[in-house]
Amino acid sequence: MNPEKPLWLVIAPVLFLILWSGGYAVAKFGLQFAEPLTLLVLRYLFVVLFMAILFVVLKPPLPKNRSDWFHLAVVGLLIQAVYFGMCYLAFRAGVAAATVALLMSLQPILVGIMAPGWTGESVGWRRWAGLSLGLLGTAVVIITRSQIEAPTLIGFFFAALALIGITGGTLWEKKFGLSHHPVVANLVGFSTALVCILPFMFFLETMQVNWTWEFSAALAYLVIGNSVIAMGLLLAMIRAGDVSSVSALFFLVPPLAALVAWALLGEIMPTFAWFGMAIAAAGVYLATRRNPA
């Protein structure tokens, strides 16, 4: 461990992954009470309100030029609107929470493979081998799960778009992201996503919500746990150059998400599907672990 590494950067990856893993099942749980885009709009309204209050209190510095504003907006669009929006639509289309989490765990591998044309980094055989194992393990899980719950093509299409969104957002942040105050970065990002999602919600959904304490609890988790804490940690770690710490533990997200989905939603993961998760986890670990010194 680097002795100069701040304590928060040591704790951040683990805390991020716990909150991130639980978010898949909690979001799908919340969709029992509201439509996908309606839930997302409610989530972002509360986040923007929270960030606006923090902005007034803390008075953080604003971006200095238009390009900085633009880059913050693009990251917000890709991660908050495309990634989360498509995940919610995939859940609504019947894709299991653990399956979506497993597909999204391939993100650090894709970032590593696409990075050469984006940041000038090199790609070794481990990343390609890791991607192959990740895809094989994912296929095993999907095929095994189909014996319990038939998958939908449109659901996997939405999941693929979500994966493109978070991969693109990470690459964009990695290349253009600057050390903006997290309150400003989140306020711009979530506001951008909210503005982009609102028209689709008005035209495509009824906007009816069943306000129960269960839904309120799920919404609170998504707002505070996922949007405020987890996303703040993610952006902070990327800007601190420690995104590898997140990637190195990303293989734990699918099994953690599967356990939460089993407890919260009753989603059963067949025994052989756990074997597929182990294959995918090995692939993600192989592709993202650091080279020995």
N, C-alpha and C positions, 0 to 999 in steps of 0.2 A: 504493500500500500504506500502510496506517495505520502510522506509525512506532511507535506504542505497542502494536501487535499482537505478542503473544509469539511466539517462534520456533516453539514446538510447534504453535501454531494455524495457522502458515503451512504446516508440513510435514504436519500431521494429515490434511487432505482427500486428498492424493495417496496417502499410506500406507494410509489407510482403503480407498480405492477399489481399490488393487492387491490387498490382502488379501481384500476383499469379492468382487471379480470372480473370483478364483481359487477361492473357496469353492463356487461352483455346480458346477463340474466335479469338484472334489475330493469333494464330498458324493455326487454321482452315482456316482463311482468307488467310494466306500466302500460303496455299496449293493449292490455285487457280492458282498460278504462278510457282510452283515448286513441284516436287515429295517429298514424306515425308522424305526419308533419305538424299536426296540432300539438302533440306531445313535445316535439322538438322546438316549436315556436314558444310554448310555455316555458320550457327549459331555458331558452336563450333570453327571453324577456326578463326572467329573474336574474340571470347572470349579468346581463347588461345593466340592470338596475343596481345590482350589488357593486359592479365595477365602477359605475358612474358615481356612487356614493364614495367609494374609495378614492376615486380621482379628485373629487371635490375636497376631501379631507387631506390627502397626501400631496396634491398639486405636483404630480411628477412631470418631468420635462416631456414635451411633445416631439415627434419626429421633425427633423430640420428641413426636409425638402419633400417634394412630391413623390420622388421615387421610393423614399422610405415608407410613406403612407401606402403607396401602391403595393409594395412587397408585403406589408402587414395584411393588407386586404386580400391578396392572393392566397397567402397561407390560411387565413380565416375561411376563405371560400372553399379551398380544397379539403381542409381537415374538418371544419365545423359543418359546412353545408353538404359537400359531396360525401365525405367519409361517414359521418354520423347519419345523414339523411338516407343514404343507400343501405346502411346497416339496419336502420329501423324498417325500411321497406322490405329488406330480406327477411327480417323477423316476422313481419306481417304476412309475408308470402309462405311462411311455414318452415324456414330453415332454422335448425336447432341453434341455440345460443352458442354451444360449444363448437359447432361446426363453423359458424361465422368467426369465432375467436381463433380457430385453427387456421382458417384461410388468412386472417389478418396477421397471424404470427409469421407469415412468409414475407411481410413487409421489409424487415431489415435485410433479408437476403436480396430482395429486388433492389433495395437502395444500394447495396454493395455492388450489385452487378451493373446497375445503370450509372453508378457514380463516375466511371471513367469518362464518359461523354459529357459529364456535367461538372465534375470537380477535378478531373485529371488524375483520380486515384487508379490504382491497378487492380485487376481482377485475377485471382489465382484459382487453381483447380478446386480448392476447398469450397468456394462459394458456389460453383457450378454443381459440385457433388452434393452440397447441402441443399440446394434448390431441388435437385432430383429426388433426394430422400424426403424432403418436405412435401413435394407433390405426390410422391408414392404413398406416404403416410396419410395425407389428406384424402386421397382416393380410397384407401382402405376404410377410413372412417365413414366417408360418404356412402360407400357401397354397403357397409355393415349396418349403418343407421337406416338405410332404405328398407331394410327388412322390418323395421318398426314403424317408420314414418316415411312415406314416399316423398322424395325430394321434388321440388318444382323448378323447372328451367328458369322461370322469371326470377325466382328467389336467388338462384346462383348468379344470374346476370346482375342483379342489384349488388350482391356480395362482391362480384368482380369489380364493379364500378367503385365500391367503397375502398377496395384494396388499391385501385389506381389513385383514388383521392388522397389517401394517407401517405402513399409512396411519393406522389407528386408534391404534397405539402412538405414532407420531410426534406426532400431534395431541394425544394425552393428555399426553405428556411436555412438549410445547410450552406447554400451558396450565397444567398442575399441577406440572410438574417443578421441584424446588428444587435447591439446590447441596449435595446429599448427597455424601458421600465415594464415589468410584467403586467402592471395594471393597464398601461397604455396598449400594449400588445394584445391583451385579452379583450379590452374594450373595443378596439378596432376590429379584431378578428370576429368576435361574436356579433358585433353590430352588422358587419358585412354579411355574415351568414343569415342573420335574422331578416335583413332586407331582401336577400335573394330567395329565401324560403317562403316568405309571407304570400307572394302572389300565387304560388303553387298550392298553398294551403287553402286560400280563398276559392280557387277554381276547382280543386280536386276533392276536397273533403267537406264533411258536414260541420266540423268543428265542435261536435258535441263531446262533453267530458263528464264522466261519472265520478264526481268528487267524493271519494271515500278516504278514510284515514290511510288505507293501504296505498292508494294512489298518491296521496300527499307525501307519504314516507318515501316512496319510490322517486317522486319528483325531487324531493329534498336531497336524496342521495345523488341523483344525476346532476343537480345544480352544484351542490357543495363538493361532493366527493369526486365526481368525474370532471366537471367543467372548471371549477375554481381551483381545486387542489391538484388533481392529476394533470390537467392540461398546463397549469402553471409550472409544475415540476418538469413536464416534458419539454416545454419551450426553454426553460431555464437550463436544463441539462444539455440541450442541443447547442445553445449559445455558449455554454461553458466548455464545449468541445468534449463532453463526456457521454455522448449518445451511445457509445460503444457499451457502456455499463447497462443501459436499457436493453440494447440488442442482445447482450450476452445472457440476459435473464428472460428474454422474450419467449423462450421455449417453454417457460412455466405457465404462461397465460392460458393456453388451451385446457390443460388439466385442472387448473384452478377454476376456470370458467365452467368447466363441466361439473365440478363438485358443487359450485354455487347453483348452477342450473338444476341439478338433481335435487338439491335441498329446497329451492324456491319454486321451481316449476314442475318438478317430477319428471324431468327429461332423463330417460334411461340411456346410458351409454353401454352397449353390449361389450362383453369381455374382449372380443377380438378387436373392437374399435379402440380400446385402450392400447392394444399392440400397435395399431396404426398411429395413435398419438405419440407413442414412444419413438417410432420411426421418424415422424415429423419433427419431434423435439430434438432427436439426434442430428437431424439435418440442419435445423436452425442453430443449434449449438456449434456444429462443425463449421458452419459458414460465418458465424459471428464471433467466435472466440478469438482472442488476440494471439498474434504470433508469439512464440516464446522468445524471451530476450536473448 
